[in-house]
Structure formats: C-alpha cells, structure tokens
Amino acid sequence: MSKNALFYLALLTGLVFLAQSMLNDYYQRILSVVFINIILTVSLNLTNGFVGDFSLGHAAFMSIGAYLSAVLTLPPASKASMMPQLPMWLSQLEVPFVLATILGGLLAALVAAVVGIPVLRLRGHYLAVATLGLMVIVRVVAINWTAVTRGAKGINGLPAFTNLWWVFGWALVTVYVIWRLVNSSYGRAMIAIREDATAAAARGVNVTAHRMLAFCVGAFFAGIAGALWGHLITAITPHSFSFLITFNVVVMLVVGGMGSISGSILGATVMTLVPEFLRHVETNLSLGGHPLYGLSQIIIAVTITLVMIFRRQGLLGGREVQLPRLFDRQRALPRARVDTAG
C-alpha cells in the first residue's frame, strides 16, 4: 500500500473517530446510512456502470442478506418466542455478527449466480424487468415463508450491532475490492463488454462469465449492506426492501456518474445528506401558517431532472478523482500523461 493510500486511510479513520466522539446518535445514524448507500451504489456501479447491464435487483439481494443475518444473530430465546417453527438446529444457532454478515452476502451472491444463468441472457430493459421481477419474487417469499421470516410482521428486536466502524469498514472493503477488480484484466474486459459486447467476444472475452462475475460481486455487497441496514434499524419487514430502495440507489449512481467509483461515492453522499437537510428546511418554512411538507421531494425531483437534461453523464462523468493531485500536482501530472498515452 502506498504512502498516499495510508495517509488517506488514516485521515478517514480519524474523521470517523471524531464523528463518533462529537456527533449525537441521530447524526451518527445518518452518517451510517451514507456509508451503507456507498456500499450499495459502488457495488451496483460494477454491473450498471462498468459492464453496462441495467440491473434493478439490488433491493432483493439486500433483503436476502438482511433476513439471513437477522436469523443467525438473534438469540435462541428470541427465536423460540418469535419463530417457534424454525428447525431445531437453526433455532439454537447464534453466530457472531461479522460471520452472519458475510454469510448473508454469500447467500445473496449464490442466489445471483442461480438467477443469473437465465436472466443474464437478456440485455437492456429486458434485463431490468427480469431483475425487477426477482425483487418481487423475494418479497413474496418473505411474506409467505412465515416460519423463517414471520411474514408481513417481519423480524424486530434485532441486536443493534451496526455502528459507524462497521459501516465504514465495509464501505472501505467494497470500494477497494471494486477498484481492484475494475483496474484488473477482468475490469478491462467488463468495460470492453459495455462498449461493444460483440467486439469483446470476437477478441476472446468470455462475455457471460464476466457479466456473471459482476452480477454476483454486486449482489454480495448488496447482501452485506442489507445485513448492516437490518442491524442498524433493528427491525426488518418484506416492505423494507421495496423498489424505492433500488430507485434511490440508481439515482445516486446516475447523479454521481456511471462508470466512476468516485462518482458513486459522491452521488451516494450527496443524495443521502441533501434530503435530510431539506427536511429540516421544510419544517421551518411555512406558507399561510402551514409547513411546506413535501417541498424537499419537489426540490430533489427538479434537481434530478435538471441533471438528466444538462449533465447526463453525472457529476463526474465517468472520471475518477485523483486525490494525490490535491497535494502533489507536479508529480502527479507526468504520470497522468503517461497513463493517457498508454
């Protein structure tokens, strides 16, 4: 790891430490949601931005990760009272949070691999509709599999394991893994598929395998985000993972810039913090003595529309932020020229 990377890692760690020390529980929860949205947006960018597949299944993978981690981390006494029909081995099983989180991500990736065999034969809006159908299927299963999910009542009373350090750590892992993957031979093949799948296949790229890899890796981190979200809110229901979550993540991705990891981080941060700020504004404003509830949604909708009209490529437009240039521009510029020439 380079000195610059260690410097930024230490800086971010210090900022998280200060946030945990100085912010109250409300602002810490908002910051935790920012990190969870970064995980979701960066992982979805691998499929939608770098491969060019338009997937709408992230909410389904979140649901899978959240439910599995919830069942695995609940104490046996709570499972006995809430889910008496659980198999004996599962009702007595209680695993550490980190293991439950990883298993939730792995199950989401496994479902993505099974579903991806038929679904990834499609492209464009056909794929979008198919993955949207996956979300509906997972939701119906969660509603009707009452022995495990408690149906529409959901699972409440989850241990509040998720904190700033957990979401910060998993956000770092997500960004690092996606960055390494994108900047490898696999990532170059994915970008080639996005630009022209037929030409990539003619050059020997296994299009199906690379699309499946991106789909499963994205699903894994979506499952991780679902587990973190469930143990942050401490309650999950089938309605917690609706199309609205997927829509919000897609908006974050588009606003930040598809095909840019930096853009995903920026879009997730801006589109999480701005609505919270606007909610405070609308409660303090009034018209004729009535608070302007809903004003924040109108402002956000208009802003997104303007971005789509005047800045379709997003805020960063597929570019990455080169942080070392902020501190050592003279040394970074020659490297950038070499990279561009290559």
N, C-alpha and C positions, 0 to 999 in steps of 0.2 A: 504494500500500500504506500502510495506516495506521501510526501510531507504535506502537500496541499490537501489531500484527502483526509489525513489525520487532523489537520488544522480545522477543517470544516466540520468533521465529526465531533471534535472536542467543543467547537463553538455551539453546535446544535445541542449537544448534551448539556452544556452549561445553560443554554436558554430554556431547555425543558426543566432543568433543576430549579431555575428561577421562577418559572411559571408555576411549578408545583408548590414552591415556597410562598409566593406572593399572591396568587390568584385564589379566589374562593371556589367552592365546589361547582357553581354554575359555569364560570368561565373555563374551569378545567374540563368540564364535560363538553363544552363547545369545542375546545381545542382537541379533545379526544375524537370527536366526530370529524374534525378536519383531517386528522391522521387516518381514520377509517376510510373517509372518502378518497384520500390519496391512494390508499391500497386498492380501492375499487377502480378508480379512474386509470391508474397506471397499468393495472392488470387488464382492464378492458381495452386499453390502447394497443396492447400486444396483438389482439385479434382484429379490432376495428381499424386501428391506425397503421400498423406495420404490415399486416397480412392483407388487409382490405376486405375482410369478411365483416358484414354488419350483423353482429350478434346482439340479441336482446334478452339473453338468458341469465344475466348476472344475478338478478334477484332470486332465481331458482337455486343457484349454487350457494348464495348466501343463506337461504332457508335450510338447505341440507347441512351446511356447516354449523348453523346455529342450533338446530334440533339435536344433532348428534352430540355436540359438545355439552348441551344442556342435560341430556340424559346421562352422559358419562360423569358429569361433575356434581350432580345432585346427590346429597347424602342418602344412604339407603332408607333412613326413616322417612324422609320426604317422598321418596319414590313409592314407598309402601302405602302412604296415605293418598297420594295423588294418582298413582298409576299401579293399582293392585294387580292388573292383568299382565304386567311385564313378565317376561321369562325370568326364572329364578336367578340364573347366572348374571343377567343384566341388572336385576333389581338390587343385587348385593355388590355390584361393581361400582367403585368410585375411583377415578383416576385423577392425577394432577392436571391442572388447567392447561399447561403447555402441551401435554400429551393429547388431551381432548381437543385442543385447538388444531393440532397437526392432523389428528385423525379425521376431524371434520373437513379439513382441506383435502385430504386424500380421498375421502368418500365422494366429495364434490368432483374431484378430478376423475375418479372411476366412473361416475355417472356421465361425465362429459365424454369419456372415451367410448362408453357404450352408445350414448345418444349420437355421438359424432360420426359413427360409422354410416348411418343412413342420412343424417342431417347435412353433413359436410359435402354431400353430392350436389347440394344446391348452392347458389350464389345470389348475391344481391338481395332484393326484397323478399325473394322466396325463402332464403335462409333466415331473414329477420322474422318472418311469420312463423317459421318452424321453431325457432328458439323461443319466440313468444308463446307458442303452444306448449313448450317444455315448462315454462313458468306456470301455466295454467294446470298442467298435469301434476306438478309438485304441490301446488296449492290444494288441489282436490285430494291428493293422497294425505296431506297434512290434516285436512278437515275430517276425513273419514277413517284414518288409522288411529282411532281413539285410544287403543291400548298403549300406544307409544307416545303419541302427540297430544292426547287429551282433546282432540278435535278442535272445535271453534273456541273452546275455553282457553286453549293454549297452556303453556307452562310458565308459572310465576314462581317467585321466591328463589330465583337463581342466585348463587353466590356472586357478589359484586367483585369479581376478580380483576376486571379490566380497569386499568388506570393509565395515566399518561405514559409511564415507562413501557407498558405492554404495547400500546398502540404505536408509540414512537419506534420501538424496536422492530415491530413487524413492518412498519412503513419503510424503515431503512432496508430491511431484508428484501421487501418487494421491489423497491427501486433498484437495489444492487443486482438482484437476480435478473430483472427485466433488462437493465442496462447491459449486463454481461452477455445476455442472450442476444440482444439486438446488435451488439458490436462483435458478434462472432460470425462464423460462416453460416450458421443457422439463420441469424438475423438478416444477413445479406440475401440469403435465399428467400426469406419471407418478403423482404422489400421487392425482390425481383418478381415474386408472385403477385404482389399488389400492383406493380406496374404493368405486367403482361404475363398472365399465367401460362399461356400457350408458348410464348418465347422462353420462359423459365423451364418449362417441361422439355422443350427442344434442346436446351443446354444441359439436360441431365438432372434437373432438380426434381425431387420426389414431391410433387405438389401436395398430394393427400397427406403424406407424413408430416410435412411442415405445418400445414393447416391444423392437423390434429394436435401437434405439439403446442402450438399457440393456444388452441382452444382449451386444452387440458391444463396448461400452466395458468391461464387466466382464471379457469374455474377453481383451481387450487387456492389461489389467493382470494378469490371471492368467498370461498368457504371459510378461510381464515378470518376475513372481515366479518362474516356473519357470526362466527363464534365470539369475536371481540364485541360486536354490537350487542349480542344477546346478553353477555355478562356485564355490559355497561348499563343497559336499560333494566336488566334483571327480570325481564318478562318477554316472552315471545308468543305470537299467535300466527295462524296462517295468513291473516290480513296484514301482518307486519311487513311482509315481503311482497308488495304489490308492484304493479307496473310503474307506479310513481317513482320507486327507487331506481329502477332501470332508466327511466326517462331522465331523472336528475343526474345520474352518472353520465349518460350520453351528452346532456347539456354541458356538464363540466368538461367533458372531453372535447367537444366541439368548440367551446369558448376558449379553452386553453390552446388548442391546436392539435389535430390528429397527427400522429407520427412524430410526436415530440414528448419525451418523458418530462422535460422541464415544463412544457405546456400543460401536461396532465396535472402536475403538482400545483401550478399556478391556477389553473381552472378550478380544481377542487378546493383550493384555499379561498379564492375569491367568491365562488358560488356557494360556499358554506358561511362565510363571515358576513357578506353583504346582506343576505336576507335577515340574519339576526340583528344587524344594525338597523335595517329598515323597520323591523318590528318595533323597536324602541321608538323610532321616529314617528310611526303612525299612531302609537298610543299617546304621544304627547301633542299631536296635531288634532285639531277638531274643526268641523265646518258646521256652523249653526248649532254648536253645542254638542255635536255627535262626533265621536272619534272616527278617524278615517281608516277603519278596518278594511283590509284588502288592498290598501294602497301599495304595500310592498310587492304583492304579486303582480300588480299592474306595471310597476316600475321595472321589475325583473323581466316580465314578458316583453315590454317595449325595448329594453336593452338587448335582449337576446335577438329580437327581430332586427334591430339595427346592426348587430354584429353579423348576422346572416346576410344582410344586404351589402354592407360596406367592408366587411372583413371576414369573408367566408372561410379563409384558411385559419381563423382563430387568432388569438393574441400573439402567439409566437410563430404561427405559420409553418410548423414542422421543423423549426430550428431549435437547437439546444443552447441553453445559457452556459457560456464558458466562464465559470467563476474565477479561475486563475487570472483572467484578463483584468479583473477589477483591481488586482493588487500588483500584477507584473505584466503590464501590457506589452512592453518592449520585447520581453522574452516569449510571450505567447503568440505574437503576430507572425514571426517567421514560421513557427510550427503550423499555424493555420494556413499559411501559403503552401507549405509542403503538402498538407492534407488535401487542400483543394486541387493542387496539381495532380495528386495521385488519384 
